[in-house]
C-alpha cells in the first residue's frame, strides 16, 4: 500500500531517482531546468547522472545506509531502469511515494510476469511458454514446433540473454549453455517492422501519448527511431490505444514505453514494456512540446501532463561505442554540426566499450524520410572512418 499522495510542487520537492544511468541524467537535467531538486541513488554502478544531480547516494541498492539516506532525502521517488530488487522498491514505497509502483515495475522487470499480465488482460502479445529446465524447454519446443527465441526471464535488454532457435536443437544442450534459472520460449514473429509508443499517465488516470516511433535495430540494439512511424494511421491509432490500455491495466503513474511487432498480416503484438523513459522516446527532447523526461517529472510530482504534440518529424540516431575511434576518442562531430538541424546529446560516459550507448543525435526535418536519410548518412561517415 502506497502512502497518501498529496500534490508536491517545486521548489518544495526532491525527486529521488533510483538508478544513475543516462536516463537518470536526462531526468535530472529536466528537473534542474524546472527548478526541481534531485537525489540520485546509483546502486554503486558507474553513473552518468551524478554530474548533474543535486545529491548522490553512491551505494548498492541492498545497502541499508543507502535506503535510509534516500528515504530521508527524497520527498517522492521514481526509477530510471527496472532491474532493481523488488525488496528495495517496496522498502522505498513504504515510506515515500514511488511512481511507478513496485507492482508495475515488478511486472515489467520479468518476462514471465510480463507475458502473464498480457494474457490476463487480453492484450495482444507474442506466444510464449515459461521454461525452467531442459525438460520443460523440450516440451515447449515441441508445442511451438518451429523457430523461436529463448529469452532469460530476468535482466534482459539490448538483445542480451536471448538465443534464436530453429526448433531442431537438442534442448538439453541449449539449456546447459543458456546459464539462467528460468526463461521464456517465444514463438518467432515474422514482423514487418517494430513500433513503440510512449504514454504518460497521471494520478487521476489521465493519459497523454506520443506519436508512435518506428524502430530499427543494429546488433540487437536500437539504431534509429523514426517519428512519426511510417504506418497506416489506423495502425498508429491502434498502437496508441493498446499502450493506453496497458497503462490503465497496470494502474500506472509516470511514463511507460510499450514496444510492438507489426506483423506482415497487419496485426500488432506487444513485445515488451519499459516502466521508465525509453531510448525510442529520446526524440521528444527536441521534436515535441514536452520531453518524455519532463513528462515523467510532471506525472511523478503531480503537475498536469504536458502536450505530446510533435513539432517536427525526427529521426533519433543512437551513438554507440563503435562510432568512437578508441575508448577515449569520439568521432568527428563536424558533419553533425554542419547539418544545421541535428541535436547532439552525449551521456558523459568515460569509455566507449563495444556497442555501449554513448549518446544520441536527433535529426529534425520536414519529413520522416528526410530525417532518416540524414541520420543514415552520418552513421555511414562515422562507421567508415573506423574501418
N, C-alpha and C positions, 0 to 999 in steps of 0.2 A: 504494500500500500504506500503510495507516494504521499508526502506531507502536503498540507494546504498549499495552493498555488496562487498567491497574490501576484498582481502585475508588478514587475520590477523594472523600473526605467533608469537609464543613465541620468546623472553620473553616480547613482547610488548602488549600482550593482557591480559585482566582479564575476565575470563568466569564467568558470573553471572548465578547461579543456583537457580531457583525458586522452593523451597522445600528443606527440610533439613533431609529427612529420610535416610534409609540405601543406597538407590540408589544414593542419593546425596553424601553420604560419600564415596562410592566406585568411583564415578566420580571424587571427589576431590582428592582422593588418586592417581588415574591415572594421573590427572593433575599435581600433585606435582612431580611425577616421571618424567614427561615430561617437567618440568620447567615452567608450566603454572600456573598463579595465579588464585584463585577463590574467589568469594564472594557468600556466601550462604544467601538466604532470607528464613527464617524459617517459616514464616507465624504465628509466635507466638506459634508454637507447639513444643513438645519435639523433639529434632533434633540431631540424632547421628552424623550428618555431621559436626557439629560445632567444634568438636575436631580436625579436620584435614583441615579445611578451613583457608584461609589467612585472610579473613574478614567475619564478620557475621552481618546480619541485623535481629535482633530478634523481629520482629513486625508483626502484622497481614497483610494479603495481601490487605486489604482495607484501610490501613493507608497511608495517603498522604506523610508523612515524610519518610516512608519506600520506597515508589515508587521513590521519588526524590533522595534519597540516592543511591538506586540501579542503577538508570539510570546514576547517576553521577560517579559511581564507575566502573561498568561493561562496557566493550567495545563490548561484544557480549553476548547473553543470550540463555539459554535453560531451560528445565523443567525436574524434576525428578519424578513428578507424574502429572496426568492430571486434577485432581479436583481443578482447580484454576479458580476463576471468570474470565469470558471472558473479562470483562472490564479492569481487571488488565493486562491480556495478551496484549490487544490492546494498552493500555497506555504505556507498555514497548516497543512494536514493533513500536510505532510511533516515538521513539527516538533512539533506537539502534536495531541492527539486532537480531531477535528472531527466533531460529530454534529448533523444527519445528514451522511452522507458527501458529498464533492464529486460523486460519480456520481449519487447520489439527487437532489441539488439540481439538477444539470445536466439531468436527465431532466424535472424539473418546471418548469424555467425556459424551456423552449422547446416550443411546442405541437406541432411536428413530431415531436420526440423523444418527447414525452408520448404522442401517438397511436400511434407505432410501438411503444412499450413496452406499451401496452394490447393492441395486436394480437398482439405476440409472446407475451404471457402469457394470451391468450384471455380477456381481461376485457371485459365488455360495454361498448361505447362508441358515441359518435355517429360516423356515417360521415363521413370527411373525406379530402381529397386535397391533397397538398403542391403548392404553386404558386410559381413563381419569375419569372413574367413574363406579358405579355399573351397569348402563345400557349398557355402551359400553363393559364392561367386559362380561356381559351376552351374548351380540351379538357375541363377539369374541370367547367365549367358544362354542357357537352353531356352528360357522363357522369351528373351528378347530375340534370339535367333537371327542375329545379323550384326552389322557393325555397331559399335557402342563406344562410350567413353567412360573409363573408370576414374572416379574423382575421389580424393580424400574428403571425409565428412567435415573436417576442420582445417582451418589455416590454409585455404587455397585461394590464390589470387594470381592474376597475370599468367595463367597457364601452369602455375606450379601445382604439383600434386595431381596431375592428370596424365592419363595414358589412353590413346586411342587403340581399340581392339578391333580386329577384323571379324572375330567371332569363332575362329577355329584354333585359338591358342590353348595351351594347357593351363587350366585355371590355377592349379597348384603352383606352377612355376610363376605365373603372373602375380599371384598373391604374395609369394615369398619376396619378390622384387619390389612389391608395392610399398612395404615398410610403413604401414599405418594400421591402427587398430580397427578402423571402420571406414567405409566408403559408400558411395552410391554408383551403381552402374546405370548409365543414362543412354537411352537409345540414340543413335546418331541421327541428327536432323539435317536433311538436305535443304539448307536455307538459302534464300536469295540474298538477304542482307541482314545485318544486325542493327537494331534501334535501341535507343534508351530515352526515357522520359524522366526528368527531374520534377518532382512535385513537392510542394511545401504544404503543411497542414498545421493549423494553429490550435490553441486550447479549446476553441469552440467548434472545431470540426470544419472550419472554412479552409478551402484549398486554393492554391494558385499553381498552375502547371506551366512549365516552359515548353516551347516548341520541341517536338521530338528531334533527336540527333541521329544521324546516320553514321555508324561507326565501322571503321576498318582497322584490322589488327596486323601487326608485324611481329613475328616470333611470339605469338600469343599475347602480346602487349598492345594496348590501344595505340594506334598510329595516328589516325586523324578522325576527328568528329566533324561532320558536315551539317550545317544548320541553315535553313530548315532541311530536314531529311527529304530526299527526292523520292517521295512515295505519293500514292494517291491520297487526296485529302481525307477520304473515308478511313484509310488505314491510319493516318496520323490521329484522327479523332478517336478511333477505337483504342489505339495505344494509350492515349491520354486518359480515356475513360477507365481502362483497366488499371492504370497506375493510380488513379484516384481511388478505385475500389480497394486496391492493395493497401493504401494508406489508411483508409477507413477501417478495414478489417484488422489492421494492426493497432488500431486506436492510437495512431502515430501523432507525434508532435515534433516538428523540425523539417529538415529537407531529406528527401528519400529518392534514391536512384533505382529505377526499375528497368532492367535490361530485357530485351526481347529478341527472339528469332522471328523473322518474317519468312515463312516457308514459300516454296515455289508455287504452291496452290493458293497463296494469299492469306494463310492463317497466321495469326500472331500467337506466339508461345512465350510465356515468361521464362526466362533463363535464370536470372539471379536478381537479388535485391541488395542494395547497399544503404545501410542506415546512417547516412552522413553525406556530405558533399562528395561529388564523384568526378573523376577525370573528364568524363564526357560533358560535364557542366561548366568547364573552365572558360568556354567562350562567353559565358554570361558576364565575366569581368569587364569586357569591352563592348559586347554586342547587345546587351539587354539593359532595360531601365533599372533593374535591381539584380545584383550578382547573387549567385547561389549562396555565397558566404554571408552577405548582408541578410539574405532571406533566412538563413539558419539562425542568425542572431535575433532577428525580429520574432521568429516563432518561439525561440527559447525564452526570451525575456518578456514576452507578452506585448510586443508592439504590433500594430496592424501589418499584415503581409504587404510586400511591395508589388508593384506591377512587374509582370514577367514579359512585357512586350519586347519583341525582337526589333531592335533599332536598325539592324543591317544584317544581311546574310554574312555568314562567317565560316571559317574552317579553323579548327584548333589542331595544331601540329604538336605532337609530343616530342620533346627534345630529349632523346635517350643518350646514354653514355657513349654509344658507338659513334655519335657525331663528334665527340671530343678527340683531339689529336693524341692525347695521352691522359693519364689520370688527372692532371692539373691544368691542361691547356685546352680551353674551349675552342670551338670553331670560329672562323672569321665571321663576325656578325654583320659585316659591311653590307652584304646583299639584303639582309633583313631590313636594316635601317634605310637602305636605298629604296626599298619597296614603297615606303611612304605611308602605307596603311597596314602595317604589321606591328603588333604589340608584343614585346618580349617580357616574359615572366620567368625569372630564374629563382631557384629554391634555396640557394646558399649552401648546397652540399659541397663538402670539401674534396671528394674524389669521385671521378666518373668511372665507376666499375661496371664492366659489361654493358648490359642494357638498362641500367638504372635510370629512373626518371629524374632528370636534372632540371627540367623546366618545361615550359611550353610557349608556343607563339600563337597568337590569334591573328588570322588574316581576315580583314574586313573587305567587303566587295559589294557590288550591286547585284550579283547573283552568286548562288552557292557554287556553281560550276567554276566561275572565275576565281573564287577564293580557293577552291581545291587545286586548281591548276597552278596558282602561285605557291601554294604550300608544297606541292609535289616538286616544283622547280627548286625551291630552297633545300628540300630534303636531298635531292639529287646532287646539288652543289656540295653539300657537306659530306655526304657519304662518299662521293667520288674523290674528294680531296684527301680522304683517309686510306685510299686503296690504290 
